[in-house]
Amino acid sequence: MIHRKLENICIGQYPPCDHPTLNYYEVEIKSATCIYYENKYIPPYPGEDAMWLLRAKSCGAGKCVSTYRVCLDYQFSPPKISTELISRTIENAYCPPNGRPNLPPEGKS
C-alpha cells in the first residue's frame, strides 16, 4: 500500500538512484492509527442508482508518520521506484472503544 502511494505522489519526478548528488527524495506519509468504516449514502448522478458505500474514517485517536527515501532504479526496464524506510513515528495508537460506531448505522442497510 505504501509503495502504491509513493507511485501516485510523484510518478516520473523521482531522481535516479545513481545520481551523484540528488540520489533520493524524502517523502512523508501520514495515516490514522485508528480507523472505522462509515456506511455512507452516495446520492445518484443522473441516470444512476443511489448506493451505500463503506468509507474509511479516522477516529481522531492518533497518527502514524512514515518517512521514506525514494528514487528511480534504472537497473530495471522500465525503471522501478526504490524505497527505504528512514523513520516511523506512532502517536497515541490506542483506539477508543467509543470511537467506532456500530455498522451498519441503525435503520440503514
C-alpha positions in Angstrom: 0.0 0.0 0.0 2.8 2.4 0.9 4.6 1.7 -2.4 1.4 2.4 -4.3 1.0 5.7 -2.5 4.6 6.6 -3.4 3.9 5.8 -7.1 0.9 8.1 -7.1 2.6 11.1 -5.5 5.3 12.0 -8.0 5.4 9.4 -10.7 8.2 10.3 -13.1 9.5 13.0 -10.8 11.9 11.0 -8.6 15.7 11.3 -9.3 17.7 8.4 -10.5 19.2 6.3 -7.6 22.7 6.5 -9.1 22.8 10.3 -9.5 26.0 11.7 -7.8 24.3 14.4 -5.7 20.5 14.1 -6.0 20.1 10.4 -5.3 16.7 10.5 -3.4 13.7 12.4 -2.2 12.3 12.2 1.3 8.6 11.5 1.2 6.5 11.7 4.4 3.2 9.7 4.6 0.8 10.3 7.4 -2.0 7.9 8.2 -4.5 7.3 11.0 -3.7 4.6 13.6 -7.4 4.1 14.4 -10.0 3.9 11.6 -13.6 2.9 11.3 -15.9 2.4 8.4 -18.9 4.6 7.9 -21.8 3.3 5.9 -22.3 6.4 3.6 -25.2 7.2 1.3 -24.0 8.4 -2.0 -26.6 10.4 -4.0 -27.0 9.2 -7.6 -25.8 11.0 -10.7 -28.4 11.5 -13.4 -29.3 8.0 -14.8 -27.6 6.1 -12.0 -28.9 4.3 -8.9 -28.2 5.6 -5.4 -25.9 3.4 -3.3 -24.5 2.8 0.2 -20.7 2.6 0.4 -18.3 1.9 3.2 -15.8 4.8 3.7 -12.8 4.7 5.9 -12.8 7.5 8.6 -10.3 8.4 11.3 -11.3 8.0 14.9 -9.1 11.0 15.6 -7.1 9.0 18.2 -3.6 9.1 16.7 -1.4 9.1 13.7 1.5 7.2 12.1 4.1 9.3 10.3 6.5 7.3 8.0 9.4 8.9 6.1 10.9 7.2 3.1 13.9 7.8 0.8 12.6 7.4 -2.7 14.4 7.2 -6.1 14.1 5.6 -9.5 16.3 2.5 -10.1 17.3 2.4 -13.8 18.8 -1.1 -13.5 15.3 -2.2 -14.4 13.4 -1.6 -17.6 11.1 0.2 -17.1 12.7 1.9 -14.1 11.3 0.9 -10.7 10.7 3.0 -7.7 13.1 2.2 -4.9 12.0 2.9 -1.3 13.9 2.8 2.0 12.1 3.5 5.3 14.0 6.2 7.3 11.8 6.6 10.3 8.3 5.8 11.6 6.6 7.6 14.5 3.4 6.4 16.0 1.4 8.8 18.2 -1.4 7.7 20.5 -2.1 4.3 18.9 -4.9 3.4 21.2 -8.3 3.0 19.5 -11.1 4.1 21.9 -14.0 1.7 22.0 -16.5 4.6 21.7 -14.6 5.9 18.7 -16.0 3.2 16.4 -19.7 3.3 15.6 -21.8 0.1 15.1 -22.1 -0.9 11.5 -24.4 -0.5 9.8 -26.0 2.5 11.4 -29.5 1.9 12.8 -32.1 1.9 10.1 -29.6 1.6 7.3 -28.8 -1.5 5.1 
